[in-house]
């Protein structure tokens, strides 16, 4: 099955503005950069910001969540509040703040048990889907497990290498939306065998060297790459 999130890809209209937000405002380290894409280190995963010059393009208006140490929360609020219209939500003992990047992606910084300092991993991404039943079944075959459903049965939360929020078209917390044509990469030991689990229900499956690329029923692109080592 899928072991760990390798990357999340987002589409940016203007690379310089997106880079400034993630590098300067969120203090992420740049792993590599070209005129068409910037890759940021986010704990064990990578956040890829790219211009729409090819496929996969990267997700549009994607809500995703980043882990921060619990004791850094107030400092992050104080840092971002002067420049952004923040929203705060309490989840049990943990707080999350929400803001928007220059391309309309809703970024959540949530208190988690991570070392830090600063943002230390991605823990959630929301995908917009046309049919919850179909998408839930698809991701169950990839090893995700449903842990929560909305009261109106228009959203499903699934646990896995990253928490997947499957949303029918709607506005969530902070008016966030599920992403469209989101680009996700996952590590696993045997990419070919994982793809066989969903081949019959995927829109497309292709080989890219040792990697396998799956397009799910809603057009989200999943690249399965062999785990390092």
N, C-alpha and C positions, 0 to 999 in steps of 0.2 A: 504494500500500500504506500501512500504518500507519507514521507517522513518529516519534511520541514519545508517551510516557505522559502523559496530561493529569491523571488523578486515580485514586486508589484509595479506594473507599468501604467503611467498616466500620460495623457496627451496634453501638450502645452502649445498655445498659439505663439507665445513669445518666450523663448528659452531664457533670455536674460532676466525677465521679470520673475519667472518661476524659480530660477536658480537663486535669485536674491532672497525670495521668501524662505526657501528651504535651507539655504546656507546661512543667511544672516539672521533671519527671524527665528528659525527653529534650530539653528546651530548644528546642522548635519554636516558631516565631512564628505567632501567630494572624492569619489573613488576614481572617476574618469570623466572626461568632458570633451565633446566635439561641438561643432556648430549646430548639430541636429539633436543631440541628446546629452543628458547629464545623469550620471549614476551616483547615488548617495548611499553611504553606509548607514544602515539602520539596524544596529545590533547584528544578529546573524544573517539578516536578509538585506536586500538591496531595493532601493526605491529608484525607479527609472523614469525620468521625465524626458519625453521626446516630442519633436514636431511631427505632424502627420505626413510623413514622407514615404511611408510604406506600411506593410501589414506584418505584425499587428500594430495598430495605431497607438494603443494605450487607451485606458478608460476615460470616459467623459463623466462629468459631475459625480465622481465617485466619493462615497463616504467611506473613510477608513480610519482606523484607530492605532495610535502609537503608545507604547508603554513608557511611563516615566516613574522613577522612584517616588513612593508616597510622600516622602518628606521634602520633595522638590516642588510639590504642586503649587503652593502659594507663591513661590519665586517665579514659576512660569506664568501664573496669573498676572503678577505685577509686571512682568516683562512684556507681555503681549497686550494687556488691557489698554494702554494708551493709544495703540495703533489699530486695534481690531475690536469689532463688536462681538464680545465673547458671550457664550451661554454656558451655564454650569448645570450639571445634573448629578444627583447623588444616586449611586447604585450600592445599596447596603452600606458597608463601611468605606467604600471608595468613591471618590469624586472624579468627574471628567469635565474638561472644558472643551468647547467647540469653537472653531474659527474657520474661515474660508481662505483658500489660496487664490492667486490671481486668475485661475482658470475655472473657478467655481466648484472645486473639490472641497468637501467638508472634512476637515482634519480634526480628529479627536485626540487629545492628550489625556490618558487615563492613568490613575494610580494603580500600579502593579508591583508585585514582588520582584523587582529587577535591581541590578547593581547600579546602573547608571555609570558615570554621571550623565544627565541629559536623557534624550530619547534613546531607548535601549530595546528595540524590536517593534514589530508590527503584530497586533493581536486580533484584528478584526477587519473585514472588508464586506461591504454591502453590494450585492448584485441585483439589478433589476431583472425580473423574469416575467414571462407571460403566464406561466402555469406553475403554481407552487407544487402541485402533485407531481408533475413531470420532472421538475428540477430537483425536488427532494429525492425522488427515486434515483435520478442520475448521480447525484453526489453521494448517496448512500452506497452505491456500487463502488465508489472510489474510497470508501472507508469513513466518510463523515457520518456523524450521528446526531439526530435531532434532539435538542435539549430544551427547546422552548418554542411556543407558537403564540402569535398574537391573539388577543381576545376575539378579533373579528376575522381570524384565519386569513389574513392578507400578508403575513410575514412568517418566516420560519428561521430559527437560529440553529446552526449545526456546528458541532465541535469537531475539530480535526487539527491538522498542522497549523491552521489559523481558523478563528471563528468565522464562519460564513453566515451572513445575514441575507436570506433570499427574500426579496420584497417584490410584490406586485407593485405597479406604478403608484407612488404615493409620496407624501412628504413625511419624513420622520422627525426625530429630535433635531432642533436647530434648523428645521426645514431642509434637512439633508435628503438626498435622493440616492437610490441605488444606482451604481454605475452601469453604463452600457459599453459594449465591446471591451470589457476589462481584460487586461493582460496579466495573467498570473503564471509564475514559474514555481515548480515544486521539485525537490530532490526525492529520489527513491532508489532502491537497489536494482530494480529491474523495470525500466520504463516500458518495454515492449509488452510485458505481461499485464501491467496496469492498464494500458490502452485497450487490451482485449476485453476488459470488463465492461467497457462502455462503447465499443466500436459500433454496435448495432443501433445505438441511440444518438450518437454524435452526428453533427452536421458534416464533419470532415475529420479524418485522421491522416496525418502524414508523418513521414520520417524526415528528420533533419540531422544527418549523421547519426550518432548514437542516441540523440534525443527523439522524443515523440511529441507531436503537436496535436491537440484535440480541440476542436471547436464545439462547444456545448450547444444545446438546442436553442439558446438565446443569443448566440454569437460571441460569447465570452471565450477567450483563447487561453488554453491551459497547455503549458509546455512542461513536459516531464523529463527531467535530466538526471543522469546517474549521479548518485551521491559521491562526493569526493572521498577518496581513500577506500 
